[in-house]
Amino acid sequence: METGQRNMFKQKLRNNFWDIVFFLLLLVLTVLICNLIVNMQRKGEDRQIIVGGIFIGTVEDDGWNQSHYEGMKSACEDLGHALEIEENVEETLSDTEKAVQKLVEKGCRVIFLTSDGFGHNIYKVVKSYPDVSFYTISPETKPANMTNYYGRMYQVRYFAGILAGMMTKTNVLGFVAAKSNAQVARDINAYLLGARLVNPDAIVKVHLTGGWSEAEAEREAALKLIDEENADILTYHSSTDEVIKVAEERSVYSIGYGRLSKRYSDSFLAGVVFHWGTLYKAMLQDYQRGSVRTTDYYWWGVSDGAVEIEGFSPMVDTDAYTRIKEVRESFASGKDVFLGKIVRNDGKVMCRDNERMSDEALLLDMNWFVEGVVVDDE
């Protein structure tokens, strides 16, 4: 480099010295801020949370409560969180208030309410702890610190209906259910729609027991469906597997619900199950990150790994299994259960051709049954 060029370079360097210094300082500051954000995020994600769970029964019921507990426990273990629980809590304000108070005193800042009955009747206790995040199975979640979560069980009930529709000989499918609410109605309707997809003559006869864990009433209802109403496949929506036991005794086909913990005879065709751990882990990770949701609920389905039909019996023929697989694959391209014309059992059209029922309608407003569902003492 010639002398003149060197001098010009030095002059430019002197003239832009402070600009260069400012740029370097800005670069260093940017790096520091980025590191600070990353570290803060890591600390937020790594901090231990004390999680609370409230259950309407024992977590060793081999059914609904146990499936929630195992999913919650698995998620907490994966994320390094502590878990405190309250069992056998009635879905009343007084019982819930006592259970919540105990969990809050133990340091819980996230509390899961694992039954549909923990809804509007406990708003008072939820509002009393604005710094605690409550997650409930109930779709009623008006308080700002309360969020709904559930699995799209109706999707796999639809698959189970296909299975039942292809396996039945009498065309009468028996369904024992605890209560007639939106959660139960969705499942029953999806079951019938699945059955009608492959068997237009299939009907679903429903007996309600009035409670989630009413083993005696469930047994009586199952026996009546078999002995008096000619049902040759039974399923249920309750916390116990009493219906399966009756089906096993009478050599009748059955389809399980909620949790598969044991192997029954080959007459047990399959089970529709929740994989709660997947959903609990996602909710806790969102809570850790302080994520703001764009919706008021978590409602995960087949594509999310939250619900599944599994444990197929050797008695399930290849055609039934293949048909379920084909329909399941169609869900990935936009098909769903409550899509197209759907008629209520009094003849009223609830969904027209090329229409899809909204999540809000499914969550809150499904207090009716589709054509082909017969409810005992409705």
N, C-alpha and C positions, 0 to 999 in steps of 0.2 A: 504494500500500500504506500502510495507516495505521500510526501510530507503534507501537501495541501489537503489531501483526502483525510489523513489522520486528524488534522486540525479541525476540519469540518465535522468529523464524527464526535470529537471531544466537545465541540461547541454545542452540537445537538443533544449530547448526553447531559451537559450542564443545564441547557435550557429546559429539558424534560425531566430533570432529576426528581422533582417532587411528584410529578405525575407517575413516575415509575415506582417511587416509594409508596404512594397511595395505592397503586394497583397491587403491589406485593402485600401490603397490609390488609387490603380487602380480600385477597386470596387466602391469606392466613386466617382471617376472621371467619371466612366462609367455611373453611375446613374445620375450625374449632366448633362452629355452630352445628355443622352436620354431625360431628362426633358426639356433641352434647345431646342432640336429638336421638341419635341411635342408642346412646347409653341410657337415656331416660326411658326410651321404649323398651329396652332390654330389662331395665329394672322393673318397669310396669308389668312386663310379661312374666318376670321371674318371681315377683312377690307372692308369698303364700296367702291364699284366701281361705277363710273358714266358711265352709258351705253348709247350709242347713237343709234338711229334707223332712217334710211332714207327710205322713202316710196314714191312710184310714184303717189299715190293718197291720198285721205283723209283717216284717220284711222276710219272714221265712214261710210265707203262705204258698210257695211253689206256684205263684201266679202273678197277678198284676203288681202287687206291692213289691214282691221280690225282684221282678224284672226291672222296675224303676230303681230299686236300691242297688242292684248289681251294676246297672248302667251308670248311675251316679258315682258309685264307689270306684268303678274303673276309670271314669273321666278324672276324678280327683287324684287318683294314684298316678295317672299319666302326667298330670300337670303339677303334681307336688302340693296339692291342697289338702287341708284337713276337712273331715266330714263329721257333722253332728246330726243326729236324727231324733225325731219324735214319732213314735208308733201309736196305733190305735186311737187316732184323733178323730173325734166326731166332726162332721162338716157344719158345725155351729159356730157362732161368733164367740161364745164363751170358751169352748174347748180350743178353738184355733188361737184365740188371744193368749191363753195360757201357754200353748206350745210355742208360739212365736216369741213370747217374752223369754222363755227359757233359752231359746236359740240365740236371741239377741244378747242376752247376758253372757253367753258363751263366746261372743265375738263374731257371730255370723252376720255377714253383710250381703249375702246372697241366700235367698230361701226359696226352695222349690216346693210347690203345693201340688201334690201328685194325684188329685182327683177332681172330677168335673164339678163336684159340689162346692169347691172353694172358689166361689164367684162373688156375685154382688152382695151376698149376705155377710161377707167379711171385709167389705170395703173399709169399714171403720177402723179395723185393726191395721190394715195395710197403710192407710193414711196416717196412722199414729207413728209410723216409722219411716219418714220421708227419705232418710239416708240409706235405707235397706232396699235392695232390688228384689222384688218378688216375681216369680215365674209360676204361672198356673196352667193346669190342664184345661180349666174352664175358659170358654171363649169370651167371658165377660171380664174385661180388663180396663175399666175406665180410669182408675187412679194412674197418675203419671209414672209412678214407680212400679207398675205391674204390667207384665208381658205374658201373652199366651204362647204355649208351645204344644205341639202334638205331632203325631205321625199321620200321613195320609193312608190310614189303614184301609179306607174304602177301596183304594187301588188294588190291594192284594185280596180283599174280600171279593172283588170282581173276578179275579183269577180263580179264587176258590169256588165261586158260583159256576164258572165254566167247568171246573172239575166235577162239581156235584151234578150239574145238568147233564153231563155225559155219562156219569156213573149210575144215576138213579134208575130204578126199574118201575117205581110207583109214581114218579113225577111229583112226589110230595117231599119237600125239604123242610126238616124241623129246625127251628131256631129258638133257643131259650135265651132271653135277654133280661137284664136287670130292670131297666127303666126305659120309658119312651121319651128320650131327649134327642137333640140334633145329632149328637155323637153316635148314638145307637141307630137312629133312623138312617143315617148315611150308610152305615155298614150293611144294614138289612137291605136297603134299596140297591146298593151296589151288588150284593150277593144275588138278588133276584135278576138284575139286569145282566149279570154274567151268565147265569143259568139260561135265561131266555135267549141269549145270543146263540146258543147251541141247541136249545131245546124249548121251543115255543110253548110247550104244554106244561112246563115246570111251574109250580107254585111254591111259595114259602109260607109256612104256618108258624106264627110267632106266639110264644107264651111268655108273659112278663112275670117276674118274681117279686119285684118291688125293692130289691136290694142287691148290692154288688157281691155279697158273700152269704148267700142264702142256700146252703148246700141241700137242705131238706126240700125246699121249694123247687130247686133246680132238678132234683131227682124226680119229684112228682111230675113236673112239667115234661121231662124227658120221657118218662114212662107213658104218660098220656099221649104224647106225640107218636110214640111207637104203637101202643096198643089200641088206641081209639081213632087215630087220624092217619094211620098207614104211612108214616114217615119212614123212609129207609136210609136217610142220611141226616145226622144231627150235627149242629154246631151251636155256638153260644157266644154271649158277650157278658162276661162276669169275671169275678176274680178267682174262681175255683175251676177245677177240671171234673166236677161231678158229672157233667153231661157225658164226657168221654167214658167215665166209669160205667155209666148205665148202658151206653152203646156197646161197650166191651162185653158186658154181662149178657146182652141180648143179641150179640153177633150182628150188630148194625154198623154201617159205616159211620165214621165221625171225622170232623175237621176241627183241629185245635185252634186256640186263640191265645195270643199274648206272649207266651213263653213255652218253649219246648225243653223240658228237663228230663224226660224219661222216654223210653221206647215202649209203645203199646203194641198190640197185635197188628197184623197186616191190615186189619179192618180200619185202622186209623190211617186215613188217606194222605193227610198232610197237615201242616199248621200254618196259620197266618200270624206272624210274630213281629214284635217291635225290636229294633236294635237301638235301645235308648242311649247307650254309651256314645254313639256317634253324635247324637244331637246334644247331649249334655256337655260333651267336650267342646263342641262348636259354640254353645252359648257361653260357657265359662271363658273361652278364649276371647270372644267378643267383649265380655265384661272386663277382662283384664286390659284389653286395648282401649277401653273407653269408646268403643265403636258406637256410632249413632245409627240406629236402624231406620230404614225408609218405610218399613211397615210395622204394624203393631203386634205381629206374631211371627213365630217360627212354625212353619207347617211343611215338614219334609216328607218326601215320598220315596218311591222305588228308585228313582234316579239318584237320590241322595244317600241311599243305603240305610234309610231309617226304618223301612218296613220290607217284609219279604214273605213269600210263601216257600216253605221248605219242608224237609223231612218226608219226601214222597214215599208212599208205600209201594212195594213190588206189585201190588194189585192195580195200581194206576196204569192203564194201558197206554201204549205209545201215542195213540191218536190224541188222547186228552193232554198228555204232557206236551206234545208238539203244538197243539192249538194254544195252550197257555203261553208257550214260548213265543209264538208268532204274535199274539196280542200284546205281550209284554214289550216286544221289540217295536211295535207300532206306537207305543207310548213315547218313545224317544223322538218320534217325528210329529208329535202334537196331539195324538189321540188321548182321550181321557174318558172316564166313566160317564160323567154327566154332561154329555155332548150329543146334540141332536134331539129328536123328539122324545119327550118323556111324559107319560100320562100318569096322573095320580089315580089311586084306586077308587075314586068316586067319578072318574072320567074327565076331570079337568086337566087341560094341557099345561104342564109346568115349565116345559122347555120346548122350543120349536126347532124345526129342521135348521141346521147350520148355526144354531145358537149354542153357547156354552154357559152353564150355570156359574155364577161368580163365586169366589171364595167366601165372600160375606154371606151369600145365600146359603151356602153349604154349612158354614160354621154356625150361623145364628138362626136361620129361618127354616131349616128342614124339620118341620114338625108334622110331616105327612109321609105316607108310604106310596110306593109306585103300584100300578096295576099288577096284580098277581101276588101281592102280599096280603095275607089274612091274619089279623091280630086278634087273639083270644081276648074277649071282654074289652075290646077297644072302646 
